[in-house]
Amino acid sequence: MRVPPAVAGGVPSAGAAVAALTAAAVVTGLVGVTGCGDGHGGGDEPSPRRSAVQRPHPSPVAEWDTSPRSIAALGDSITRGFDACRVLAECPEVSWATGTDPRVRSLAQRLLKSPAGNSWNHARSGARMADLPGQVAAAVGHRPELVTVLVGANDACRGSTALMTPVDAFRTDFETAMRRLRHSLPKAQVYVASIPDLKRLWSQGRQNPLVKQVWETGICASMLSEPDARDQASADRRQQVYDRVVAYNTALKEVCGKDPLCRYDEAVFGYRFTGEQLSKWDWFHPSRNGQERLAELAYRMITARGPVV
């Protein structure tokens, strides 16, 4: 908070109250009159002049720009388009954030006049939240006006629930990434997508025998291993992963909410991905259609002019 400067003194009256005030001012070496009571001195003598009170101007509220001119995308295999075009391969051309495929109409294509030269994809397949500060360091050199973040699924998708990233560590790494971003790019806008509902993906794919065979290779084992198991231990394991994703999303929302130029999008977690939106090879990563849906959700949030809830 900015402290207003002291106001130069007014002209004191001869009244007793003002005289006392003047005496106190002599002791301190400063006379400052800001106007008290009804402003009248004693007897018929004129009242003292009031000095204008200089109030601090409120800091301007940062305004969200719905038309950024450059984008840097951070995250994991989802933003790299993994398994969207070819089995076990990245396909960044269909990335929801920076892709060039006209069928997807990526965020860069929807927002930028020259997406090829003004968008950069620094996401990495397999990345976890601990990798985000490093991705920020790589992105700030471009000085993007908008930074997109979609990361965290790999923090929950581990070989077992015991290996999932602790929530406190997840939050700390995200805070570190945001501090580094703000240090280098104080005016950059940040779009943070929520982590998808992994339990929803399990419920969608477990009816497909081929998909279950793929899952048994180890993809997101904490949630997807033994997909047909209905015992209590398996149900508890899946619920534990679900609860951890919810906790991660809460951390994303709270940290983002402290930054006036950050928008958190809970719609990704709530979106009901179907078989059409999921990769036909792993029933886990978004297909080309799913990438398009992610682009639509992000565009809606970024271009919203009013308060976002």
Sine and cosine of phi, psi and omega as CSV:
sin_phi,cos_phi,sin_psi,cos_psi,sin_omega,cos_omega
0.00,0.00,0.70,-0.72,-0.02,-1.00
-1.00,0.04,0.76,-0.65,0.00,-1.00
-1.00,0.05,0.77,-0.63,-0.02,-1.00
-0.93,0.38,0.56,-0.83,0.02,-1.00
-0.92,0.40,0.44,-0.90,0.03,-1.00
-0.90,0.43,0.58,-0.81,-0.04,-1.00
-1.00,-0.08,0.73,-0.68,0.01,-1.00
-0.87,0.50,0.54,-0.84,-0.14,-0.99
-0.92,0.39,0.45,-0.89,0.08,-1.00
-1.00,-0.01,-0.21,-0.98,-0.01,-1.00
-0.99,-0.15,0.87,-0.50,-0.06,-1.00
-0.97,0.24,0.47,-0.88,0.13,-0.99
-1.00,0.03,0.01,-1.00,0.01,-1.00
-1.00,-0.03,0.05,1.00,-0.02,-1.00
-0.89,0.45,0.36,-0.93,-0.07,-1.00
-0.89,0.45,-0.68,0.74,-0.04,-1.00
-0.89,0.45,-0.67,0.74,-0.02,-1.00
-0.94,0.34,-0.57,0.82,0.03,-1.00
-0.88,0.47,-0.67,0.74,0.02,-1.00
-0.90,0.45,-0.65,0.76,0.00,-1.00
-0.90,0.43,-0.62,0.78,0.00,-1.00
-0.92,0.39,-0.62,0.78,0.02,-1.00
-0.89,0.45,-0.66,0.75,0.02,-1.00
-0.90,0.43,-0.59,0.81,-0.01,-1.00
-0.92,0.39,-0.57,0.82,0.02,-1.00
-0.89,0.45,-0.64,0.77,0.00,-1.00
-0.89,0.45,-0.68,0.73,-0.05,-1.00
-1.00,0.09,-0.25,0.97,-0.02,-1.00
0.99,0.16,0.23,0.97,-0.03,-1.00
-0.58,-0.81,0.77,-0.64,0.08,-1.00
-0.95,-0.32,0.87,-0.49,0.02,-1.00
-0.70,-0.72,0.91,-0.41,0.00,-1.00
-0.93,-0.38,0.86,-0.52,0.01,-1.00
-0.93,-0.36,0.05,1.00,0.04,-1.00
1.00,-0.08,0.90,-0.43,-0.01,-1.00
-0.76,-0.65,0.34,-0.94,0.06,-1.00
0.82,0.57,-0.67,-0.74,-0.03,-1.00
-0.99,-0.14,0.05,1.00,0.10,-0.99
0.99,0.12,0.19,0.98,-0.02,-1.00
-0.96,-0.29,0.67,-0.75,0.08,-1.00
-1.00,0.08,-0.15,-0.99,-0.01,-1.00
-0.98,0.21,0.36,-0.93,0.06,-1.00
0.85,0.53,-0.60,-0.80,-0.02,-1.00
-0.99,-0.15,0.18,0.98,-0.07,-1.00
-0.96,0.29,0.45,-0.90,-0.05,-1.00
-0.91,0.41,0.47,-0.88,0.01,-1.00
-0.98,0.20,0.45,-0.89,0.00,-1.00
-0.94,0.34,0.46,-0.89,0.09,-1.00
-0.94,0.35,0.61,-0.80,0.09,-1.00
-1.00,0.02,0.70,-0.72,0.07,-1.00
-1.00,0.02,0.64,-0.77,0.02,-1.00
-0.91,0.41,0.76,-0.65,0.02,-1.00
-1.00,0.07,0.85,-0.53,0.02,-1.00
-1.00,-0.02,0.94,-0.34,0.01,-1.00
-1.00,-0.01,0.55,-0.83,0.00,-1.00
-0.92,0.40,0.67,-0.75,0.06,-1.00
-0.97,0.23,0.74,-0.67,0.02,-1.00
-0.90,0.43,0.58,-0.81,0.03,-1.00
-0.90,0.44,0.68,-0.73,0.00,-1.00
-0.90,0.44,0.66,-0.75,0.02,-1.00
-0.98,0.18,0.77,-0.64,0.00,-1.00
-0.89,0.45,0.75,-0.67,-0.03,-1.00
-0.98,-0.21,0.68,-0.73,0.01,-1.00
-0.97,0.24,0.76,-0.65,0.02,-1.00
-1.00,-0.09,0.88,-0.47,-0.03,-1.00
-0.99,0.16,-0.01,1.00,-0.02,-1.00
-0.74,-0.67,0.89,0.45,0.05,-1.00
-0.90,0.44,0.44,-0.90,-0.09,-1.00
-0.96,-0.27,0.02,1.00,0.05,-1.00
-0.37,-0.93,0.47,-0.88,-0.10,-0.99
-0.67,-0.74,0.70,-0.72,0.19,-0.98
-0.86,-0.50,0.80,-0.59,-0.05,-1.00
-0.97,-0.23,0.75,-0.66,0.02,-1.00
-0.85,-0.53,0.49,-0.87,0.03,-1.00
0.48,-0.88,-0.58,-0.81,-0.13,-0.99
-0.80,-0.60,-0.46,-0.89,-0.12,-0.99
-0.89,0.45,-0.44,0.90,0.02,-1.00
-0.87,0.48,-0.72,0.69,-0.01,-1.00
-0.96,0.27,-0.27,0.96,0.09,-1.00
-1.00,0.01,-0.02,1.00,0.02,-1.00
0.94,0.34,0.50,0.86,-0.05,-1.00
-0.88,0.47,0.71,-0.71,0.04,-1.00
0.88,0.47,0.30,0.95,0.02,-1.00
-1.00,0.02,-0.47,0.88,-0.04,-1.00
-0.89,-0.46,-0.60,0.80,-0.06,-1.00
-0.64,-0.77,0.47,-0.88,-0.04,-1.00
-0.93,0.36,0.73,-0.69,0.05,-1.00
0.80,0.60,0.64,0.77,-0.01,-1.00
-0.59,-0.81,0.54,-0.84,0.10,-1.00
-0.97,0.26,0.48,-0.88,0.03,-1.00
-0.60,-0.80,0.94,0.35,-0.09,-1.00
-0.87,0.49,-0.31,0.95,0.01,-1.00
-0.92,0.39,-0.29,0.96,0.06,-1.00
-0.96,-0.28,0.20,0.98,0.01,-1.00
-0.84,0.55,0.71,-0.70,0.02,-1.00
-0.86,0.51,-0.46,0.89,-0.10,-0.99
-1.00,-0.02,-0.74,0.68,-0.16,-0.99
-0.77,-0.64,0.18,0.98,-0.08,-1.00
-0.89,0.45,0.33,-0.95,-0.01,-1.00
-0.94,-0.33,-0.13,0.99,-0.02,-1.00
-0.92,0.40,0.86,-0.50,-0.04,-1.00
-0.91,0.41,-0.33,0.94,0.02,-1.00
-0.96,0.28,-0.44,0.90,0.02,-1.00
-1.00,0.10,-0.60,0.80,-0.10,-1.00
0.79,0.61,0.94,0.35,-0.05,-1.00
-0.87,0.49,0.19,-0.98,0.03,-1.00
-0.84,0.54,-0.66,0.75,0.02,-1.00
-0.88,0.47,-0.65,0.76,0.01,-1.00
-0.93,0.36,-0.54,0.84,-0.02,-1.00
-0.97,0.23,-0.50,0.86,-0.13,-0.99
-0.98,-0.22,-0.55,0.84,-0.21,-0.98
-0.97,-0.25,0.58,-0.82,0.09,-1.00
-0.96,0.28,-0.58,0.81,0.00,-1.00
-0.79,-0.62,0.97,0.26,-0.10,-1.00
-0.89,0.46,-0.56,0.83,-0.06,-1.00
-0.88,0.47,-0.63,0.78,-0.04,-1.00
-0.99,-0.10,-0.05,1.00,-0.08,-1.00
-0.76,-0.65,0.42,0.91,0.09,-1.00
-0.62,-0.78,0.59,-0.81,-0.09,-1.00
-0.64,-0.77,0.69,-0.73,-0.04,-1.00
-0.93,-0.36,0.97,-0.25,0.01,-1.00
-0.97,-0.25,0.20,0.98,0.07,-1.00
-0.92,0.40,0.37,-0.93,0.01,-1.00
-0.63,-0.78,0.75,-0.66,0.03,-1.00
-0.87,0.50,0.71,-0.71,-0.02,-1.00
1.00,0.05,-0.06,1.00,-0.06,-1.00
-0.92,0.40,0.55,-0.83,0.12,-0.99
-0.87,-0.49,0.05,-1.00,-0.05,-1.00
-0.86,0.51,-0.53,0.85,0.02,-1.00
-0.88,0.47,-0.36,0.93,0.01,-1.00
-1.00,0.06,-0.20,0.98,-0.09,-1.00
-0.90,0.44,-0.67,0.75,0.03,-1.00
-0.84,0.55,-0.61,0.79,0.04,-1.00
-0.92,0.39,-0.60,0.80,0.05,-1.00
-0.92,0.40,-0.60,0.80,0.07,-1.00
-0.87,0.50,-0.70,0.71,-0.01,-1.00
-0.86,0.51,-0.59,0.81,0.01,-1.00
-0.96,0.28,-0.52,0.85,-0.10,-0.99
-0.99,0.14,-0.52,0.85,-0.15,-0.99
-0.91,0.41,-0.38,0.93,0.02,-1.00
-0.89,0.45,-0.42,0.91,0.05,-1.00
-0.99,0.17,-0.26,0.97,-0.07,-1.00
0.80,0.60,0.82,0.58,0.00,-1.00
-0.94,0.35,0.49,-0.87,0.07,-1.00
-1.00,0.09,-0.37,0.93,0.04,-1.00
-0.72,-0.69,0.73,-0.68,0.08,-1.00
-0.88,-0.48,0.80,-0.60,0.04,-1.00
-0.97,-0.24,0.60,-0.80,-0.02,-1.00
-0.75,-0.66,0.84,-0.54,0.15,-0.99
-0.63,-0.78,0.99,-0.12,-0.07,-1.00
-0.46,-0.89,0.47,-0.88,0.05,-1.00
0.71,-0.71,-0.36,0.93,0.00,-1.00
-0.87,0.49,-0.60,0.80,-0.02,-1.00
-0.96,0.29,-0.30,0.95,0.08,-1.00
-0.95,0.31,-0.47,0.88,0.05,-1.00
-1.00,-0.09,-0.52,0.85,-0.01,-1.00
-0.99,0.11,1.00,0.04,0.00,-1.00
-0.81,-0.58,0.03,-1.00,-0.01,-1.00
-0.90,0.43,-0.43,0.90,0.05,-1.00
-0.42,-0.91,0.25,-0.97,0.01,-1.00
-0.92,0.40,-0.46,0.89,0.01,-1.00
-0.91,0.42,-0.38,0.92,-0.04,-1.00
-1.00,-0.05,-0.04,1.00,0.01,-1.00
-0.89,0.45,0.57,-0.82,0.01,-1.00
-0.89,0.46,0.77,-0.63,0.08,-1.00
-0.86,0.51,0.55,-0.83,-0.06,-1.00
-0.88,0.47,-0.65,0.76,-0.01,-1.00
-0.88,0.47,-0.65,0.76,0.02,-1.00
-0.92,0.39,-0.64,0.77,0.05,-1.00
-0.86,0.52,-0.74,0.67,0.00,-1.00
-0.89,0.45,-0.70,0.71,-0.03,-1.00
-0.88,0.48,-0.68,0.74,0.01,-1.00
-0.91,0.42,-0.61,0.79,0.03,-1.00
-0.93,0.38,-0.67,0.75,0.05,-1.00
-0.87,0.49,-0.66,0.75,0.03,-1.00
-0.88,0.47,-0.70,0.72,0.02,-1.00
-0.88,0.48,-0.69,0.73,-0.01,-1.00
-0.92,0.40,-0.62,0.78,0.04,-1.00
-0.89,0.45,-0.68,0.74,0.01,-1.00
-0.91,0.42,-0.63,0.78,0.03,-1.00
-0.90,0.44,-0.73,0.68,-0.03,-1.00
-0.92,0.39,-0.54,0.84,0.02,-1.00
-0.89,0.45,-0.64,0.77,-0.04,-1.00
-1.00,-0.02,-0.55,0.83,-0.07,-1.00
-0.75,-0.66,0.97,0.23,-0.08,-1.00
-0.90,0.44,-0.36,0.93,-0.05,-1.00
-0.95,-0.31,0.03,1.00,0.00,-1.00
-0.94,0.35,0.61,-0.80,0.07,-1.00
-1.00,-0.03,0.51,-0.86,-0.06,-1.00
-0.78,-0.62,0.81,-0.58,0.11,-0.99
-0.96,-0.29,0.86,-0.51,-0.02,-1.00
-0.91,-0.41,0.92,-0.40,0.03,-1.00
-1.00,0.07,0.62,-0.78,0.08,-1.00
-0.94,0.34,0.36,-0.93,0.03,-1.00
-0.97,0.25,0.71,-0.71,0.00,-1.00
-0.88,0.48,0.36,-0.93,0.03,-1.00
-0.97,0.23,0.98,-0.19,-0.06,-1.00
-0.92,0.38,-0.51,0.86,0.02,-1.00
-0.93,0.38,-0.57,0.82,0.07,-1.00
-0.89,0.45,-0.64,0.77,0.03,-1.00
-0.90,0.44,-0.64,0.77,0.05,-1.00
-0.88,0.47,-0.70,0.71,-0.04,-1.00
-0.92,0.40,-0.48,0.88,0.01,-1.00
-0.97,0.23,-0.65,0.76,-0.15,-0.99
-1.00,-0.02,-0.27,0.96,-0.13,-0.99
-0.94,0.33,-0.14,0.99,0.04,-1.00
-1.00,0.06,-0.14,0.99,-0.08,-1.00
-0.98,-0.22,0.91,-0.41,-0.04,-1.00
-0.85,0.52,-0.65,0.76,-0.01,-1.00
-0.91,0.41,-0.67,0.74,0.01,-1.00
-0.88,0.48,-0.68,0.74,-0.02,-1.00
-0.89,0.45,-0.55,0.84,0.06,-1.00
-0.91,0.42,-0.64,0.77,0.04,-1.00
-0.91,0.42,-0.68,0.73,-0.01,-1.00
-0.87,0.49,-0.55,0.83,-0.03,-1.00
-0.93,0.36,-0.18,0.98,0.08,-1.00
-0.96,0.27,-0.18,0.98,0.10,-1.00
0.86,-0.52,0.01,1.00,-0.01,-1.00
-0.91,0.41,0.83,-0.56,0.00,-1.00
0.71,0.71,0.83,0.56,-0.12,-0.99
-0.86,0.51,-0.55,0.83,-0.03,-1.00
-0.85,0.53,-0.53,0.85,0.02,-1.00
-0.97,-0.24,-0.65,0.76,-0.25,-0.97
-0.98,-0.19,-0.14,0.99,0.04,-1.00
-0.92,0.40,0.53,-0.85,-0.04,-1.00
0.73,0.69,0.86,0.51,-0.12,-0.99
-0.89,0.46,-0.38,0.92,-0.01,-1.00
-1.00,-0.02,-0.12,0.99,-0.05,-1.00
-0.91,0.42,0.76,-0.64,-0.04,-1.00
-0.89,-0.46,0.15,0.99,0.00,-1.00
-0.94,0.33,0.23,-0.97,-0.08,-1.00
-0.90,0.44,-0.62,0.79,-0.02,-1.00
-0.89,0.46,-0.65,0.76,0.01,-1.00
-0.93,0.37,-0.66,0.75,0.04,-1.00
-0.89,0.46,-0.66,0.76,0.02,-1.00
-0.91,0.42,-0.62,0.78,0.00,-1.00
-0.89,0.46,-0.73,0.69,0.00,-1.00
-0.91,0.42,-0.63,0.78,0.02,-1.00
-0.91,0.41,-0.57,0.82,0.02,-1.00
-0.91,0.42,-0.63,0.78,0.05,-1.00
-0.92,0.40,-0.69,0.72,0.04,-1.00
-0.84,0.54,-0.74,0.67,-0.02,-1.00
-0.89,0.45,-0.57,0.82,0.00,-1.00
-0.93,0.37,-0.64,0.77,0.04,-1.00
-0.89,0.45,-0.66,0.75,0.05,-1.00
-0.87,0.50,-0.67,0.74,0.01,-1.00
-0.92,0.40,-0.64,0.77,0.07,-1.00
-0.87,0.49,-0.72,0.70,-0.02,-1.00
-0.90,0.44,-0.58,0.82,0.06,-1.00
-0.89,0.46,-0.67,0.74,0.03,-1.00
-0.89,0.45,-0.69,0.73,0.03,-1.00
-0.86,0.51,-0.71,0.70,-0.03,-1.00
-0.90,0.44,-0.69,0.72,-0.07,-1.00
-0.94,0.35,-0.69,0.72,0.00,-1.00
-0.92,0.39,-0.70,0.71,0.03,-1.00
-0.88,0.47,-0.61,0.79,-0.06,-1.00
-0.90,0.43,-0.30,0.95,0.03,-1.00
-0.99,0.12,-0.14,0.99,-0.06,-1.00
-0.93,-0.36,0.88,-0.48,-0.06,-1.00
-0.91,0.41,-0.26,0.97,0.02,-1.00
-0.94,-0.34,0.51,0.86,0.05,-1.00
-0.80,-0.59,0.74,-0.68,0.06,-1.00
-0.85,-0.52,0.82,-0.58,0.03,-1.00
-0.99,-0.16,0.71,-0.71,-0.07,-1.00
-0.90,-0.44,0.97,-0.23,0.00,-1.00
-0.98,0.18,-0.10,0.99,-0.07,-1.00
-0.91,0.41,-0.46,0.89,-0.01,-1.00
-0.91,0.41,-0.68,0.73,0.05,-1.00
-0.90,0.45,-0.62,0.79,-0.05,-1.00
-0.99,0.14,-0.20,0.98,-0.07,-1.00
-0.94,0.34,0.72,-0.69,-0.05,-1.00
-1.00,-0.05,0.99,0.14,0.03,-1.00
-0.87,0.48,0.71,-0.70,0.05,-1.00
-0.94,-0.34,-0.01,-1.00,0.01,-1.00
-0.85,0.53,-0.52,0.86,0.00,-1.00
-0.93,0.38,-0.50,0.87,-0.02,-1.00
-1.00,-0.05,0.01,1.00,-0.03,-1.00
-0.92,-0.39,0.49,-0.87,-0.01,-1.00
-0.85,0.53,0.71,-0.70,0.02,-1.00
-0.96,0.28,-0.17,0.99,0.01,-1.00
-1.00,-0.08,-0.54,0.84,-0.03,-1.00
-0.77,-0.64,-0.13,0.99,0.04,-1.00
0.80,0.60,0.57,0.82,-0.05,-1.00
-0.69,-0.73,-0.81,0.59,0.05,-1.00
-0.98,0.20,0.44,-0.90,0.05,-1.00
-0.91,0.41,0.64,-0.77,0.15,-0.99
-0.97,0.23,-0.06,-1.00,0.09,-1.00
-0.84,0.54,-0.67,0.74,0.03,-1.00
-0.90,0.44,-0.65,0.76,0.03,-1.00
-0.91,0.41,-0.61,0.79,0.06,-1.00
-0.88,0.47,-0.62,0.78,0.04,-1.00
-0.89,0.45,-0.65,0.76,0.02,-1.00
-0.90,0.44,-0.66,0.75,0.03,-1.00
-0.89,0.47,-0.64,0.77,0.04,-1.00
-0.89,0.46,-0.65,0.76,0.02,-1.00
-0.89,0.46,-0.71,0.71,-0.01,-1.00
-0.89,0.46,-0.69,0.72,-0.02,-1.00
-0.91,0.41,-0.69,0.72,-0.01,-1.00
-0.88,0.48,-0.65,0.76,0.00,-1.00
-0.88,0.47,-0.67,0.75,-0.02,-1.00
-0.95,0.32,-0.68,0.73,-0.09,-1.00
-0.94,0.34,-0.54,0.84,-0.05,-1.00
-1.00,-0.06,0.03,1.00,0.04,-1.00
-0.93,0.38,0.74,-0.67,-0.05,-1.00
-1.00,-0.03,-0.50,0.87,-0.02,-1.00
-1.00,-0.01,-0.08,-1.00,0.05,-1.00
-0.84,0.54,0.64,-0.77,-0.01,-1.00
-0.96,-0.28,0.81,-0.58,-0.01,-1.00
-0.87,-0.49,0.00,0.00,0.00,0.00
